[in-house]
Amino acid sequence: MEWFENWKLETKNRKQETETGNRNRKQKTKDMYVIAVYDIGERRVGKMLKLCRRYLNWIQNSVFEGELTPAQLENLKIEAKLIMDEECDSLIFFCSRQEAWLEKEIVGKERSSLDNFL
């Protein structure tokens, strides 16, 4: 019976190590707050709009905001480059660790409010 108790203890320890490792991995891939602004040729605007809406929240013409992991941001950049003509189009990302670090003030009409979500 002693071997069984040892086995249970080893299994429990391995499970705790795995859970700790998973938690640490999740902490390393924290989301960041991103603002994306694009200036794209007229023929490509619709595609870029759809792409950005898949990742971020639309707040104004050609402006998006939201939280992304570094991997999601990298995927967005890769997909955007496929749409863009890098000779004449631009896509600018402003990144911060947290939205709370930015002060947002809206003057005039807010195009898309995120407060309506339940």
VENFENFEN-V194681 format. One record per helix or strand. SS is the DSSP state (H for helix, E for strand). FROM is the first residue (numbers start at 1). TO is the last residue. If there is no record, write none. Layout:
BEGIN
ss->SS from->FROM to->TO
ss->SS from->FROM to->TO
END
This chain:
BEGIN
ss->H from->2 to->28
ss->E from->32 to->39
ss->H from->42 to->55
ss->E from->57 to->60
ss->E from->63 to->68
ss->H from->70 to->83
ss->E from->90 to->96
ss->H from->99 to->101
END
